């Protein structure tokens, strides 16, 4: 896989989501993207298709950074044990739900491994109507996101997952100093929204305070994924 180990020109603010069915498809996409992308997200959709094995291969054999998007949520003992298991693999980011007891357990599980725990605030596919259906407390959605971020930081989260629309308000929190904001729901201008409801362009997300943006379908569904990734990177380079 020529070029997959050349990390010198990668802008790691871009994380490409390998939301494809299996590890073979993910490896093929990574090969197509080559040295233009150095950071990948692997989520639940690929877990039963060899996702963890792919994460380890990309990390160990191709020196890529890996964001494992598992969104753990369970009793503290189970979360701690699950995160401790993941921490052995030397990956970079792991998501858990932003409830304080989950975050605290995840941090215990991560220990001194270097695995960064990112707390999910409110999924970018949800709006206020979805929260009402789930019996979530009343209030403006952006306010709930910011409050969940604040509580996650208090519990020790290394960063949070939030939409680009809430990034600026989270960045303004005193507790956000030194913490990461990672934004899914990023769509290049003119791209299909898909199932995302709270979106922004790559440049707008970074200007709002995001450290990393996650882009999936606009890259892997493109006729030329490498060109699609380069277009995002060119936009980031102008910031």
N, C-alpha and C positions, 0 to 999 in steps of 0.2 A: 504494500500500500504506500506507494511513493508519496512522500510529502507529509504523511500523517504525524510524523514526529517533529516537524519543523514548527516550533512554537514562537519563533522570534517575531512574527508579524501579526499575531493574533491579538485582537482587541477583546479581552475577556469580559467586557461589559455585556457582550452578546452571549447568551446561553441558548443554544438550539435544542428544542425539545424533540427527542426521538420518539414521537408518539406514533410509532409504526408497530405492526402486529408482533414481530418477533426479533430475536437477536440478529438473525441473518440479514433481515431487512435493515436493521439499525446499523450494522457494520457496513453494509453496502452504501447507505446514505453517508456515513462518516467518511468512507473512501471517496465518494463523489465530492464531498466538501473539502477534503484534503487538509492542507495547512491553513486554510482561511478561517477555520473555527477551532478553538481550543477548549471550549467548555460545553458540556452536554447535560441535558436533563433526561433522566430515565424515570418513568412513573409507573403507577399501578397497572396501566393498560398493557405493559409488556412484562409484568412480573412473572406470569405463567409461561411466557414465551422466551425465557432465558434472560430476562432483563438484568438480574444481578450478575450473571456470568458476563454479559456484555459490559456492564459497568466496570468490572474488574479487568477485563481485557483492554478496554480503552484506557483505563488508568495505568495499568501495569506495563502494557506492551507498547502503548502509543503516547504515553505521557499527557493524556488529556485530563482536564479537571472534570469532576463528576458531581452533579446535583441529583441525589436520589430523592424523588418526590413521592414519599410513601404516606404522608399525612396521618401519622400514627395517632390513634385516639383509643385509650383503654384505661383500665385502672393503673395506678402508678407503678406497681410492681411489674406488670406486664410491659408497660412502655419502657421502663428502665432496662429490662432484660432484652427487649427487642433492639433498643438502641445500642446496648453493649455489644450485641452480636454484629450489628452493622459497623460499629466503630473499629472492628478488627480488620476491616478491608482497606483502610486508608483512604476512604472517599472524602469529599470536600464538604458538601452541604447535605442536610437531611431535613425534611419538613415533618412537623407534628402540628396538631391542632393547637391554637393559641390559648387554650384554657390554662390558667396558671399551674394547676396540679400536673398537667401533662408536660408542660415546659420544664418544670422543676425535675420531674422524673427523667425526662430526656437528657437534661444536663448531667444528672448523676450517671446515667448510662454512658454518656460520651466520655466522661472522665477527662483525662489529659490527652486524649487521642488526637486532638486537633480538628475533629469533626464539628462543623458549625451547625447549630440547631436554629432553624428558621421556623417561626411560628406563623401559622395561617391565621389571618384575621377573618375576613369574609370572602368566600370564593368569588372570583371575578365573573362567574356565570350567574350570580344571584343578584336580584334587586329587592326592593322593599316588599313587594308582593310575595316573593319567595320566603322572605324572613317571617312575614305574617303567617304564611301557611305552616311554617315550622315552629310557630309559637315563640319566636324570638321577641324579646322585650321591645316595646315601641320606641321610636326615635328615628331621626334622620340616619340613613345608612352611613354616610361619611363619618358622622359622630361616633357611631358604634365601632367602625373600623379603627378610628384613632384611639378610642378607649381600650379596645382589645389589644392594640399595639402597645399602649402604655403599660397595661397589666402584664403583657408578655415580657416586656423589657424588665419590669420589676422582678419577674420570676427568673430572669437570667438569660432570656433568649439572646442569641448572637445577632439576630435580625428578624425581619418579618416579611411575610408575603402579603402584598396589598395591590390593589389596582393602581394604575398611573394617576387616576383621578384623586386618590387620597395621599399620594406620596409627599406632596409639599406639606400638608398638615402634620403628617407623621414626622417628617424631617424637622419640623419646628419644635417638637417635644424636647424638653431638656434631657429626658432619658434616652433620646435617640443619638446622642453624641457617641461616636465610635461604633454605632450599630449599623447593620446593613438593611437596605430596603431593596427587595427583589420584586419586580413587577411582571406578572403575566398579563394577558389581555392586551398585548402590544401588537398593533397591526400597522404595517406600512400604509401610507396614503393610498386609498383606492382598493385595499385588500378587503376580502369578504370578512365580515364580523364573525361568522360561524355561530357558536353558542355563547360567545362572550358578550356581556352587556355593558361593562365599564371599561372602555378601551381608550387608547391614545396611540399616537405615532411613536416610533423609537426616540426621536429627538425630544419630543414633548415629555416623555417619561423621564429621561435623563435630566432634562432641565428642571423638572419638578422635584428632583432629589433622589431618584433611584440610582443605586449602585450597579445593578444588573437588570437587564431586560430579558424576558423569555419569549422566544419566537418559535412557533412550531409549524402549523399548517402553511403559512405563507412561504416557508422554506421548503418543507418536504413534499408539499403538493405542487410545487412549481415545476414547469417543464425543465428548467435548469436550476436545480437547488443551489449550486455554487454561485451562480449569478444573483440569485435572490438574496443569499447571505451577504454577498459583496455589496449589494445595494443598501442593505441595512447598515453594514459597516461603514460605507461611504457617508451615510447620514450621520452616524455617530462621530466620524472623524471631523465633521464640520462644527462640532460643539466644543 
